Amino acid sequence: MLDFRAYADANAVPLDDPDALAGLFENAQIVAVGESAHRIPAYYELRRRVTAFLAGRHGFTVFGMESGFSEGLALDAWLRGGPGAVDERHFTYRMGDVPAMREQLRWMRDTGMRYLGLDVPGSAADPRPALESVRRLLGEEPGVTELLALVDRWASEHQLPAQAAYRELERGDRDRITALLADLLTRLEIADAPAPVRHELRLAVLLDQLVRGNYAARDLGMAETALTQAHGKLVIGAANSHIQRIAMPIPGFTVPTLGTHVANARGDGYVSVAVTAATGTTFTRRPDPTAPGGVAVLTVPLPPPREDSIEAMIKPGHLLDLRPLHGKLTGPRCLRVLDTFQDIDVPAAFDVVVCLERLDADG
């Protein structure tokens, strides 16, 4: 019987090997590079290395991120030579705060790569960036004006206040928002409106479904963006939990992820790279009524690896191709997420795993 630890010991490749990435992406059309927590400098640096390799060796031309599609349109225009500078408004979830991300964007501008925000607008708390694009297209159309007035009553910079305000709306107002969104999207599609604006509104529709309680809507939106808007080979930067090939288990049901949809559409043309670390510090979240949005972001030590984790079974500073194991064994049962562990069949969920030696959340 195939033993995971023996396979890992025999096949893990040191990350400092210049050829560590060779042979991993020969047939890839979409490569997703994950992270156990957002805004960790070491993860951005690895993602830039992979992106540069894919661009130079395999002709990848687009970098997509777990950040708003609407917000990212201006950033893509800047990459194509537009005026101004990189601005935090081009990102959601504060994804652009890390200097390594800004360095990657300057490199992308110099090399001609495109940028694609994959996600619903407004950090999943505010559809107005998308709706303002619709208003610029249609002008002061009564349906758009009414919709924006209703959305103004619940949209926020942060998810928890937005969700609380949405729940306070009368049922009729919530249903009216949904109906207006459906009507506007149908009209834009009939009129063959510009594809980016139609997609912005489609993502606003999915954000509406998310706040109504359909937890699968956001990942569906990111997958639709990746599959329909990239117009070239695509590198994705997103959390490990979004890029996994199998659905996310939640008590009582499962949620198809971005990676689930893309894997179903592209098969072996999709490569999912989980990225984690052995030791160090990470960002995590804790409820805090005094913090913005009711959530405090803290820097904490990474706990020791669980015995059944991928971090306990792969050498730090190495990567491992998991594809030869697909369908042959279960192997490790979890990997890091923030300062805890996500239960998942790791060899079934990912194609490649990278374990960095150490994280420094504040470095």
N, C-alpha and C positions, 0 to 999 in steps of 0.2 A: 504494500500500500504506500502511495506517495505521502511523504512526511513534509509538512510545510517548513519546519525549521531547517531540515536538511536541504530542501530546495533553496531556501533563502540564503543559507550559508554558502551554497555552491554557486549561486547565480547573481547575488547582489553585486552591483558595480559601484566603485567609489565615485562620488561626485567630482572629485578633483581630477579624475581621468578626463583628458581633453575629448575623448571619444565616448564619453558616458551616454550621450544622447543618440549616437549613431545606431541606425537600424530600428529605432522605436516607432517611426512615423512614416514608413515608406508609402503606405496607401491612404494616409490620413487626409481628410478634407476639413475636418473640424477637430481641433485639439483643445481640451479644457484643462487648465492648470489650477488646482484647488488651493485651499488654505484652511487651517483649523480655526483661524480668527482673522478678522479684517484689520487692515492698517498696521501689519507687522512688517517692518522694513526688510527682513530676510526673505520673506515670501515674495515681496515685490522684486527683489534682486534676482531671485531664482526665476520668476516669471519673465523678467526681461531677458535673461540668458536663454530660456527656451524660445521666446518670441524671436530673438535675433537668429537663433539656429534655424528655426522653421522658415523665417523669411529668406535667409541666405541659402539654405540647403534645399528647401522644398517649395519655395515660391508662395509662401503665405503672405497675404497683402492686407489683411484686416485684423485689428485687435478689438475684441468686444469685452465688455465688462459688466459685472453685476451692478449697474447704475442706470439711471433713467435714460430712455431713448430720446425723449424730447430735449432734455438738458444737454445731451451729447451731440446734438446736431451742430450747435455753434462750435464745439470743440473740433469736430471733424472739418468744419469750414476753416478753422484756424490751421489745422494740419495741412490743408491744401493751399496754404499761403495767405489766408485771410488776415485781417488786422488784429491788433490787440495782443493779449497774452493769456496764458492758462489761468483760469479763474475757478474758484471753488463752486461757483454757480453752475459750472459745466458737469458737476458730479452730484449724485445723491449718496446718502449714508456716509457723508464725509470721506468718500473714497479718494479724493484728490489731496488730502492733507499730507500725505507722506512724501517727502522730498524725492524718494526713489521713483515714485509714480510720475512726478513732474519731469524728472530726468529721462524716463522712458518716453514721455510724450515729445520732448525736444528731439530725442533720437528718432522717433517716428516721423516727425516733421522733416528732419534732414534726409530720411531715407524714403519718404513717399508712402508710408503706410497709412491706411485709413483707420478711423476710430468709429466704434459702434456701441452706444449704450444699449443694453439689452432689455432693460427693466421697465416696469410701470413707472409713471411719473411721481415726482414729489416724495421720494423715500417711502412709497406705499402709503402715503398719508395725505396726498394733495393732487388731484387730477388737473389743477388749473394750468400747469405748464402746457399740457396737451390741448386743453380747451381754448387757451389763448391763441394757439396756432390755428385752430378752427375759426375763431373769431376774426383773425387777420385775413383768412381766406374768404369768409362769407360776409364780413362786415357786421353791423349791428342787427343781425337777424334775430327776430323775437325768440325763437327756440333757444339759441345760444345765450342770449341775455337772461332768459328765465333760468336756464341750467346753471349758469355761473352764479346767479343770485342764490340758488338753493345750495350749491356747493360751498359758497362762502360761509354758510352756517355751520359746516363741520370740518372743512379742510384745515390742516395744521402742519407745522414743521415736523411734528413728532407723531408716531403712530398711536400711542396710548391715548393722548387727548383727542386725536382725530376720531378714533373708534368710539370713545365715550360720547363725543358730540354727535356722531352719526346715530348712535343708539337713542339719543334724546329726540331725534326728529320724529314727527308723526309718521305712521306707516304710509299714509298717502303721499307724503313728501318724498320718502325713500323710493316708493314705487314710481313717482313722477320723474325722479332723476333717472331711474333705469329706463323708463319709456322714452324720455328725451334723448338719452344716449343712443338707444337702438334706432330711433327715428333719424337722428343725424348721421349715424354711420351708414345706414341704408341709403340715404340721400347722397352722401359723398361717393359711395360705391356706384350708384346709378349714374352719377355725373362724371365718373372716371376722374375724380379729383386727384391731385398729385399723390403718388404712393406714400411718401413720408407722412403727409398729413393724415391720410386714411389710417396708416399704422399707428400714429399717435392716438387717434380716436379709438382704435381697436384696443390699445393698451389702457385707455381710460375706461372703456367698457369692462375690461378684466379687473381693473382696480375696483370698480363698483361691485363686481361680483365678489371680490376678496372681502370688502368691508361688509357685504351681505352675509358672509360666512362660508364662502366656497374657498377653502384654503389652497386648492390646487390651481387657482386661476393665475397666480403670479408666475409660477414656474412655466405654465403653459405659455404665458406671454413672452417670457424670455426665450423659450424654445422657438416660438413663431418668429421672433426677431432674428434669431440665429439662422433659421432655415430660409427666411424669405428676404432679408434685408442686407446680407453681408456682401453679395456680389463678388465673391472671391474666397480663397481658402482663409479660414477664420481661426484665430487663437482666442480662447475665452478665459477670462480671469473671474473666478467666482468661488464661493465657499464649497468645500468638499461635499457638503450635504446637498447642494444644488446640482453638482456635476455627476453624481453617481448614476450608474446605468440602471439600477433597479429602483423601484418605488420606495419612498420613505415610509417605514412602518410607524404608525401612530396608533395608540390604543383604540381598537374598534374599527380601524380602516387603514388604508394606505394612500399616499399622495404621490402620483407620478411627478418626477422631478424634471427640471430642464434636461438633464442627462438622459432620463428615461425616454422622453420624446425624441431627442436627437438620435439616440441609439436606435430607436425603432425606425426612424426615417433613413439613417445613413449606415446602419450596420457597422461593419469593420472600418468604415470611413470615419468613424468617431472614435477618438482615443481620450480616455478620461484618466487624468494624472492626479491622484490624491497626494497632498503635501502636508507633512506633519513634522514633529521634532521630538527629540529625546528629552531635553531638559530646557531650563531657562524660565523666562517670564512671558506672560500673555495678557492680553486684555480680556476682561469678562464684564458681565452686566449684573447689577443687583437692583432690586426695587428700592427707590429712594424718593419719597414725596417731595423732597426739597431740590432735587436735581431737575434739569431741563427734561421735559417729557416724562418725568416720574421714574427715570432709570439712570443710575450712576454707572459710568464706565470706569473700571478700576484696573490697575496693574497688579497681577498676583503671580506667585510661582506656579509653574506647571507641576501637577502632582506626579508621583512616580507612575510609570506605565502599569496598567492592569496586566495580570498574567496572561489574559486572553486577547491582549491588544496587539495590533500590528507593530506598535512601538517597542514591544517586548520581544519581537521575533525578527526584527531586521536591524542590521548594524547601523548605528548612527553615521550620518554622512554618506549614505549609500542610496541607490535607487534599485528597484526590483520590478521586472516585467512579470505581471501576474497572468498574462493571457494564456500561457501554457497550462495554467491550473483551472481555467474556466470549465466548470462541469465535472471536475475530477475530485475536488475536496473542498471543504468549507474553510479550513484554516482559521486565522484570527477572526474574532467575533466583534471587534470594536476598534475605533480609532478616536483620536482626540477631537473635541469640539470645545472651543474656549478653554475653561479649566476643568472640564469633565470629559466623559467619553460617550460617543454615540454608538449604540448597539447596531451592528450591521455585518452582514457576511462580506468581509472586505474583498476576497478574491472574486466574488460575483459582482460586486459594486464598481470595481475600478479595474483599469487595464494596467496601470503602472502606479507604483507608490514610491514617494521620495520621503526619506526621513532625514531632516537636517540635524546637525549635532546640537545646536542650541539656538534659542530665540532670545532676543532682547526687545521687548515690546516698546520700550522708550528710546531705543537706540537707533 
